[in-house]
């Protein structure tokens, strides 16, 4: 009898209009524009530049969602994409070190396609409002407009994922998201 109950597992009607909460953790990756930074250093008097960067960090997010029906949901959340940095050494002797961190809020429309009673694939389309905080040190600060800067901006966001319902009220997700955020390095 237990095996039959397992086979009859279905998504209850209340789940098609439920509120939910969630959290995520994963790896974030940045694309530091090293060529722009090197050009700026060369334009401010350097004859050679050695450049290294740290373009990966841990990211996390917290979100709340409202299931609109079996196929669509709205999600709002908070995210922290981590901090990314670079070190530049110049000739004549000089350094420029930078670190930028990204945090913000997002609003997404989630479109789901059930593959079975427990598995779904989904896509996300949304916007994030991100804050980039940058801090620069070294004796080549003249290559940057400000040693401490901040930029707030509304940006597009997309994502794809797979969801597995462990129970009728608990699910686990695996997803990849791409958020466009600008640094505050001008």
N, C-alpha and C positions, 0 to 999 in steps of 0.2 A: 504494500500500500504506500509506503514512503517513496518508492521509485516513481509511482504514478503521480504523487503530489509534486515531485520535482519536475516531471514532464509538463504539468499543468501550470507552471510558473508563468505569470503574465504581468504585464505592466498595469497596475490598477488605474482606474479613471482619475483619481485624485492627483496622480503623478503628472498628468497633462496640464495642470495649472498650478503646480506647487512652487513655493519659494525654496531656494537652496543656498548653501554656503560652501565655500571650498578654499583650498590653499594649494599652492604649487611651489616647487623648488626645482632648479635646474641650472644649466650653464648658459651664460650669455657671452656673446662675442661682439666686439666692436671692430670697426675699420678705421684705424687712425690714419689720417691723411699725412703720412710722413713726407711726401714730396712737397706739399704746401709748406710744412714747417721748415724743411731743409732750404727751400727757396727763400723763405723769410729770413732765415739765419744768414744765408749767402748775401742777400740784399742788404743786410745790416753789418757787413764787413768780414764775415767768415770766409776763409779760402778753402776749407774742407770741413766736412761734418760726418761724425760717426753717430749712428742712430740705432737705438733699441727700443722695443715697446712691449708692453703687457696688454694684450688685447682680449683676454678671457677672464671671467669672474663668475661667482655664484650669483644667481638671481632668484628672487622669490616674488610671489604675488598672493594676495588675498582677494576673494571676490564673493559677491552675492548675485544670485540670478533669479529670474522669474520665468518659469516655463509658460509660454503663451499657448502652446498646444503640443501635440506629439512631435512636431517637426521644427518648431522655432522657440527660441528663448532669448531674453535680453540679459546681459551680464554687465555689472559695474564692478570695478576693482581698483586696488592700489598695487603698485609694483615698484620694485627696487632692482634695477638692472646691474648694480654693482659699480665698481670703480676701475678705471683703465688709465694707464700711464705710459709715459715715454721718458727717455733720457737721451739727450743730445750733447755730444762733446765736440767742440770746434777748435780749429786752428785759425788764427792765434788762440792761445789757451782760453777756453771759456766753456760754460755749461748752460744748458736750459733743460729743466725737468718740469714735467707737467703731469697733473692728475685730474681727471674729470669723472664725476659720478652722476648717475641718472636715476631719477625717481619721478613718479607721477601717478595719475589716475587714468582710467580708461572706461569706455562704454562700447560694448560689442553686441552685434546681432549674431546669434548662433543658429545655423541651419543644420539640422540633424537628419540622418537617413538611417533608420533601423535596419540592421542586417539580420538580426534574429531578436528573440525576446530579450537577450542580455547585451548583445553587441550593437554598437552604433558607430558610424563615422560622422564627423561633423566638420564644418567649416565656419570660420569666424571672419567677420568684416567689421571694422570699427575705427575708433579714433582714440588717441591718447593725448593727454595734456601733460607734457614732460618738462621737468626742470633739470637743466644741466648746470652743475656747479664745478667750476674749474679753478685750479690753483697752480701757479707757476713759480719756480724758484731758480736761482742761478744768476750768473753775472751777464747773461745775454737776454735779459728781460726786455730790452729795447726791441726785440723781434716780435713781441706780443703787444697788444694795445693796453692790456691791463693784467697785473699779476693775479688778481682775483676777479672772476667774472661769473655772471649767471645769465642764463637765457631760459625763458619759459615759452613754449610753443605748442600749438595744436598740430598733431601729426597723424597720418594714416597708419593702419595696423591690419594685418591679415594673419590667419592661422588655420591649421588643419590638425585633426586629432582623431583618436579612437577611444571610445568609452566602453567599459565593461561594468555592468550592474552586478555587484556582489549580492545585494539584497534589493528589495523593492525601494528602499530608502537610502542605499549607500552604493556609490559607484567610484571607480578609479579611472583616471584618464592618462593618456600619453599624448602629448601634442608638441607641435613646433609652431612658433609664432615669429613673425617678422614685424618689428616696430621700427619705424623711421623716426629717429630723434637726432637733433642737431646738437653739436657741442657748443660751447660758449667761447670758442677760440676764434677771435676775429683778427 
